Amino acid sequence: MTETKVGNFSAQSTASAVDQALQPGTKIGEYQIERELGRGGMGAVYAARHPIIGKRVAIKVLDASFSRDGALVQRFLDEARAVNKIGHPNIIDVFSFGQLPDGRQYFVMEFLEAKPWPRGWGAAGPTSPRRDVCFCKFAKRLRPRTVKASFTAT
């Protein structure tokens, strides 16, 4: 096993670290996984809940292959730190960071319920004025905090 230290956490290289989906009921820190919310190029996000007080959270888990790369783990940690440095009401709060037994890194953030995007609105191409007005009415109902800032902390 090789290990790279990043703050108080380590990026570990183990043959057993695989990207298995976390099953409902799996405990991460103080929270229990309820379901997977989505999966992207670098990992997955899960809905979870504190079993005693009922607080709902989202937990972002970095894939095993990225958790073995010290530079990527540092970027992941920087993302968690950056949102807390800003402390803006339109940016999701991250309040915990940790490592799963298999070496995957994760952070815990507030959970926001979102409404599904209207069907067909993701298609590329020009829009009509009527559709634009409809979109503006829809967007006005969205909580601004559902928009994620995309930047790197300095």
ChimeraX attribute file (.defattr): number of C-alpha atoms within 10 A of each C-alpha:
attribute: neighborCount
match mode: 1-to-1
recipient: residues
	/A:1	6
	/A:2	9
	/A:3	14
	/A:4	16
	/A:5	12
	/A:6	15
	/A:7	9
	/A:8	6
	/A:9	18
	/A:10	22
	/A:11	25
	/A:12	23
	/A:13	20
	/A:14	15
	/A:15	8
	/A:16	9
	/A:17	18
	/A:18	13
	/A:19	15
	/A:20	8
	/A:21	14
	/A:22	18
	/A:23	13
	/A:24	14
	/A:25	14
	/A:26	13
	/A:27	17
	/A:28	20
	/A:29	15
	/A:30	10
	/A:31	22
	/A:32	22
	/A:33	22
	/A:34	19
	/A:35	17
	/A:36	18
	/A:37	13
	/A:38	11
	/A:39	14
	/A:40	9
	/A:41	7
	/A:42	15
	/A:43	20
	/A:44	19
	/A:45	20
	/A:46	24
	/A:47	23
	/A:48	27
	/A:49	22
	/A:50	16
	/A:51	14
	/A:52	8
	/A:53	7
	/A:54	10
	/A:55	12
	/A:56	19
	/A:57	22
	/A:58	23
	/A:59	27
	/A:60	23
	/A:61	26
	/A:62	25
	/A:63	23
	/A:64	24
	/A:65	19
	/A:66	19
	/A:67	28
	/A:68	23
	/A:69	17
	/A:70	18
	/A:71	14
	/A:72	17
	/A:73	24
	/A:74	18
	/A:75	13
	/A:76	23
	/A:77	20
	/A:78	16
	/A:79	18
	/A:80	23
	/A:81	17
	/A:82	18
	/A:83	21
	/A:84	15
	/A:85	9
	/A:86	12
	/A:87	12
	/A:88	11
	/A:89	9
	/A:90	14
	/A:91	17
	/A:92	21
	/A:93	19
	/A:94	21
	/A:95	14
	/A:96	12
	/A:97	19
	/A:98	18
	/A:99	18
	/A:100	14
	/A:101	9
	/A:102	16
	/A:103	23
	/A:104	25
	/A:105	26
	/A:106	26
	/A:107	22
	/A:108	24
	/A:109	19
	/A:110	16
	/A:111	19
	/A:112	14
	/A:113	8
	/A:114	9
	/A:115	11
	/A:116	6
	/A:117	10
	/A:118	9
	/A:119	7
	/A:120	7
	/A:121	11
	/A:122	8
	/A:123	8
	/A:124	7
	/A:125	6
	/A:126	7
	/A:127	10
	/A:128	8
	/A:129	9
	/A:130	8
	/A:131	12
	/A:132	11
	/A:133	11
	/A:134	11
	/A:135	13
	/A:136	10
	/A:137	11
	/A:138	13
	/A:139	12
	/A:140	9
	/A:141	9
	/A:142	12
	/A:143	13
	/A:144	13
	/A:145	14
	/A:146	15
	/A:147	11
	/A:148	11
	/A:149	13
	/A:150	9
	/A:151	10
	/A:152	13
	/A:153	14
	/A:154	5
